[in-house]
Amino acid sequence: MLDILDFVEVVVPPAFSCGEFEVSAAVILECQDFVARGCPGVAPYELAPLYFASLMDHRSLVELRSAWLRLSGEAAAHGERAALRPATSNAASDSSAERTPPAA
């Protein structure tokens, strides 16, 4: 079964000498779990897990995963499967365009 958190990302803008990069919600949740157990998971000079853990709310990530599992189970109970649409770079305008009826 798909883990919805593998498909949700935070786009981190360029900083210092790094270019823009994406961090999946699954990685963020894993980093939060590391930090909660008192294990930064890296050498003291590397702060990636601490930074990644701060990018999204832990409770929201757990709730999103739980909701996705429920939805997937409901679809499977009807012999179907839940799926995600591919993301677009202009998601806000895409979603508003879907709700706007075409001009007559």
C-alpha positions as CSV (number, residue, x, y, z in Angstrom):
1,M,0.0,0.0,0.0
2,L,1.2,3.5,-0.8
3,D,2.3,5.8,2.0
4,I,0.8,9.2,1.3
5,L,3.7,10.8,3.1
6,D,6.0,9.7,0.3
7,F,4.1,12.0,-2.0
8,V,3.9,15.1,0.2
9,E,6.9,17.3,0.0
10,V,8.2,20.6,1.4
11,V,10.2,22.6,-1.1
12,V,13.2,24.2,0.7
13,P,14.4,27.3,-1.1
14,P,18.1,27.8,-1.9
15,A,20.2,28.8,1.0
16,F,23.9,29.2,1.5
17,S,25.6,27.1,-1.2
18,C,22.7,24.7,-1.6
19,G,20.2,24.8,-4.4
20,E,16.5,24.3,-3.9
21,F,15.5,20.8,-2.8
22,E,12.5,18.8,-1.7
23,V,12.0,16.9,1.6
24,S,9.3,14.3,1.7
25,A,6.8,14.3,4.6
26,A,7.9,10.7,5.3
27,V,11.5,11.8,5.9
28,I,10.2,14.7,8.1
29,L,8.2,12.3,10.2
30,E,11.2,10.0,10.5
31,C,13.4,12.9,11.6
32,Q,10.8,13.9,14.2
33,D,10.8,10.4,15.6
34,F,14.6,10.4,15.8
35,V,14.6,13.7,17.6
36,A,11.8,12.6,20.0
37,R,13.9,9.6,21.0
38,G,16.9,11.9,21.7
39,C,18.9,10.8,18.7
40,P,19.8,13.5,16.2
41,G,21.1,10.7,13.9
42,V,24.0,12.7,12.6
43,A,27.3,14.2,13.7
44,P,26.9,17.4,15.8
45,Y,27.9,19.7,12.9
46,E,25.1,18.3,10.7
47,L,21.7,19.6,11.7
48,A,19.6,18.1,8.8
49,P,17.3,15.9,11.0
50,L,16.6,18.8,13.5
51,Y,15.8,21.1,10.6
52,F,13.7,18.6,8.7
53,A,11.8,17.8,11.9
54,S,10.7,21.4,12.1
55,L,9.3,21.7,8.6
56,M,5.8,20.2,9.3
57,D,3.6,19.5,12.4
58,H,4.1,15.9,13.7
59,R,0.4,15.5,14.5
60,S,-0.7,16.7,11.1
61,L,1.6,14.2,9.4
62,V,0.3,11.3,11.5
63,E,-3.3,12.4,10.9
64,L,-2.7,12.6,7.1
65,R,-1.2,9.1,7.0
66,S,-4.1,7.8,9.0
67,A,-6.7,9.5,6.8
68,W,-5.0,8.1,3.7
69,L,-5.0,4.6,5.1
70,R,-8.7,4.9,5.9
71,L,-9.5,6.2,2.4
72,S,-7.4,3.5,0.7
73,G,-9.2,0.8,2.8
74,E,-12.6,2.2,1.8
75,A,-11.8,2.2,-1.9
76,A,-10.3,-1.4,-1.6
77,A,-13.5,-2.6,0.1
78,H,-15.3,-1.6,-3.1
79,G,-12.7,-3.4,-5.3
80,E,-11.1,-0.1,-6.3
81,R,-7.9,1.8,-5.3
82,A,-7.2,5.3,-4.1
83,A,-4.8,7.3,-6.2
84,L,-3.1,10.6,-6.1
85,R,-3.0,13.1,-9.0
86,P,0.4,14.2,-10.1
87,A,1.5,17.4,-8.5
88,T,1.8,20.6,-10.6
89,S,4.0,23.6,-10.0
90,N,1.0,25.8,-10.1
91,A,-1.4,23.8,-7.9
92,A,-3.3,26.8,-6.5
93,S,-4.4,28.0,-9.9
94,D,-5.1,24.5,-11.1
95,S,-7.5,23.8,-8.3
96,S,-9.3,27.1,-8.7
97,A,-9.6,26.5,-12.4
98,E,-11.3,23.1,-11.7
99,R,-14.0,24.9,-9.6
100,T,-14.7,27.6,-12.2
101,P,-17.3,26.7,-14.7
102,P,-16.3,27.3,-18.4
103,A,-17.5,30.5,-20.0
104,A,-20.7,30.0,-22.1
